[in-house]
Amino acid sequence: MEAWLLRGLVMRKIQVTVHKDGTTTTDFDGFVGPACLQEAEKLRERLARFGIVMEQTNFVAKPELSVTEGTSQSQTEVQQEG
């Protein structure tokens, strides 16, 4: 399942992969800072309305998580190096 969200000129994508054993992997692309965490919570809430309960068992942060709105990733990398 893929969901595309348009926010300004930034294309956001949520991809949920359901594995044969019933586990899922969710990937958030195009999100800046903690916006992906907020969308993950919204997704869990929406699925719960249909009786689908998703539990977070593993979390892997992407570099974009540390980027704030209005700051590009390259700007953040320079700030971290300096």
N, C-alpha and C positions, 0 to 999 in steps of 0.2 A: 504494500500500500504506500503510495506517495501522495503527499499533500504539498501544494505550492501556495505560498502566501506572498503577496506583493505588498511591500511597505516602501513607498517612495520608489526609488529606482533599484532597490536591492531585492533580488529574488531569494526567497527563503524556501527551503525544502526540508520536509520531514519524511524520512524513509523508514518504514517499519518492516523488518524481515521476520517472518515466522518460520522457525526451523522445524524439522521433522519431529523433534522431541518435544515440541510445544513451547520451547523458550523463544524469546524474541530479542532482536537487536534493533535499537532505534538510533538513527543518525540524523543530526540536525546540521544543515548546511546553510550558510548565509546569515547566521545570527551573530550578533555582536554582544560581547559581555554576557551578563547573566540572563539575557532574553531567552536563550535556549532552555534554561532551567524553568522559567516561567511558562513557556510553551509546553514543556514536558508535563508540568503539573496540570495544565489545562487539558492536555490529551488524556491523562489518567482519569481526570474528572469526567470527561465526556464518555470515555469507554465504560466507566463504572455505571453510567446511566443505563447501559445495555447489558449489565451483568458481567462485563469483562474487567477483571481485576489484574492490573499490571503492578508487580512489585519490582522496585529497583534493587538488583542484587550486585551489580557491578557498574562503576562509573569511571569513564575515561575522559578527562578534560582535554579539549582541544586548545591550541594556543589562542583562539579567538575569545575564549572565556575571559581572559585577562584584559581584553581590549574594551575600552569604554566607548559609548556612543559619541560620534563626531571625531574619533581618533582612528586613524588607519592603523592596520597591523604593523606596517613598516615603521610608523612613528613610534609605536609602543616598543618595538624591538630596539630602536635606537635609544630610547629612554632607559631600557633595561641594561644596555651595554655601557652607557655612560655613567 
